[in-house]
């Protein structure tokens, strides 16, 4: 399975996550499902990490249910979908944590970027297995679609 993303969209996400450092930044991957399980990201929608107020944003992110609902309604009118979410791992690898697994949904893609000392580094894409026991890594294709 592949997640295709345009370079300008990936750079915008990287910039947003660097700006959120040392907290985890987060947002939605917006686009459409392509053929053979490929998902094509057309843009991103940054959202507020609800964990900032709780004081745990350094190693957790949470997107409010209302953000999902509002974004889905808006995108429906545009003929686009939420394909998944993105978030950063400040000073940690771009691999899902146990917390990520417990809060993930199998139908979404999860783009995780490690942000080391404020600089976005490794970028990886994951999808939760249907049995919810772990993640499968997907191919990230950065290029114009």
Helices and strands as residue ranges (DSSP letters): E 2-5, H 7-20, E 26-33, G 35-37, E 39-47, H 51-54, H 65-78, E 81-90, H 98-103, E 109-116, E 119-128, E 135-142
